[in-house]
Amino acid sequence: MTDEDRINEFVKLQKQIKQDPKRIAAVIKRWMAEDTKLSKRPKK
């Protein structure tokens, strides 16, 4: 992923957050949970 792609994704996310902050917060929490789970625990 190039820097430009990342910036575009970020801008898109910002627009979505303004429209629906609670749903986006839930998605981000889920990503964070996935990041920590993958490194610490094997899948069941």
C-alpha positions as CSV (number, residue, x, y, z in Angstrom):
1,M,0.0,0.0,0.0
2,T,1.5,3.4,-1.0
3,D,1.3,6.5,1.1
4,E,-1.3,8.0,-1.2
5,D,-3.5,5.0,-0.7
6,R,-3.2,5.3,3.0
7,I,-4.1,9.0,2.9
8,N,-7.1,8.3,0.7
9,E,-8.3,5.6,3.1
10,F,-7.9,8.0,6.0
11,V,-9.9,10.7,4.3
12,K,-12.6,8.2,3.5
13,L,-12.7,7.1,7.1
14,Q,-12.9,10.7,8.3
15,K,-16.0,11.3,6.1
16,Q,-17.6,8.1,7.4
17,I,-16.9,9.0,11.0
18,K,-18.7,12.2,10.6
19,Q,-21.7,10.3,9.2
20,D,-21.8,7.4,11.7
21,P,-19.3,7.8,14.6
22,K,-20.6,4.9,16.7
23,R,-20.3,2.3,14.0
24,I,-16.8,3.4,13.0
25,A,-15.7,3.3,16.6
26,A,-17.0,-0.3,16.8
27,V,-15.0,-1.2,13.7
28,I,-11.8,0.4,15.0
29,K,-12.2,-1.5,18.3
30,R,-12.7,-4.7,16.4
31,W,-9.5,-4.1,14.4
32,M,-7.5,-3.3,17.6
33,A,-8.9,-6.5,19.2
34,E,-7.9,-8.5,16.2
35,D,-4.4,-7.0,16.2
36,T,-3.8,-8.0,19.8
37,K,-5.4,-11.4,19.6
38,L,-3.4,-12.5,16.6
39,S,-0.1,-11.8,18.2
40,K,-0.9,-13.3,21.6
41,R,-3.2,-16.2,21.1
42,P,-3.5,-19.0,18.4
43,K,-6.9,-19.3,16.7
44,K,-9.2,-21.9,18.1
